[in-house]
C-alpha cells in the first residue's frame, strides 16, 4: 500500500524554469537512467521503462520547505511522453514510487 504523497509533475502549473530544468535532464547525455520493468502499465501489461531520480526541496513563498524525491520516467520505445513525479518521502526508492503510480 502506498501511504505517501506523489504528484504527476508535468500536470502541475509550475514555473517555466522548472520545466526547463527537467527537460534538460531528459535530454542530457550524461543523465544516468535505470531500466526497470513496470507491471500492468496502464492496462498494457509489463513494460520496460527508464527512470532517473534525485532528492530536492519543494518551496513556495510563505510556506515551509518540503523535502521531496523527484523521479523522471521515459519510455525507450517512445510509446508515451516522459512523466515526472514528486514524492514527499525523499528516502523512498524511486522504483517503489513508480510502482505505486502504476498500481494506483
N, C-alpha and C positions, 0 to 999 in steps of 0.2 A: 504494500500500500504506500502511495506517495503522500507524505504529510508535510511537504514543503511547498513553497510558492514558486511557480515558474511563469515566465511571461514570454510570449512569442514576440521577439524583439522588433521584427520588421513591421508588425501590425500596429505598433505604438506611434503616436505623434511625437517623435523625438527630433532633436536638432539635426540639421544637415551635416554638422561636423561629426556627429556620432555615426551616421550612415556612411560618411566618407571614411571614417576610421575602420569600420567593419568591412567595407568594400575593399579597402587597401589590404586587409588581412586575407580576404578571399582571393585576391589576385597576386599577392606577393609570393614569388617563387621560393623564398626561404621559409614560408609557413610550414610547420610540421603537421601533417594530417595523419590521424589514426584511423585505420579501417575497422569498422565494426559491422556486425550483422544486426539489422533491425527486424525483430519478429512481428509479423502482422502489420506491416507498414501501411496504414490507411486502407486496410482490407485487401492488400495485394499479396499477402504472404511475406515470407522472409526476403529481405532486401539488403544488399551491401551498400553502406553509406560511409562517408568520411567525416570526421569531426576534429575540431581543434578547440581548445578551451584555455581559460586563464581566470584568475580572480581579479576583482576590481572593486570599486565603490560606486554606489548609486547615490547621487545627491541632487537635491532640489532646494532652491532658495527658501530658507526659513524652516526646513525640515531636517531631522537628524540624518547623518550619513548612514547608509546601509551597505554592509559588505555583501557582495554577490559573486557568483560564478557565472561567467558567460560561456556559451557553447555555440559555435557556428557549425552548421550541418550542410554538407553538399553531397550531391548525387554524382558519382563518377560517370554515370551513364546519361546524365543531363535530362532525366525524366521529371524532375521538379526543380524549382528555383531554390537557391540557398535559403536557409532559415536560421534565425538567431534566437537563442533562448537566454533568459536570465533566471537564475535561481537564488533565493535568499539564503541558502546554505552554501557558503563558499568552500566548505570541506567536502561537499557531496561529489561523488565520482561522476564525471561527465557522461559516461555510458549509462549510468543509472538515471540521470536527468533525461536523456533521450528516450530511454525505455519507458519512463513514466509518461512522457508526451505521447508516445505511440500507443500505449495501453489506455490512456485516459479518454 
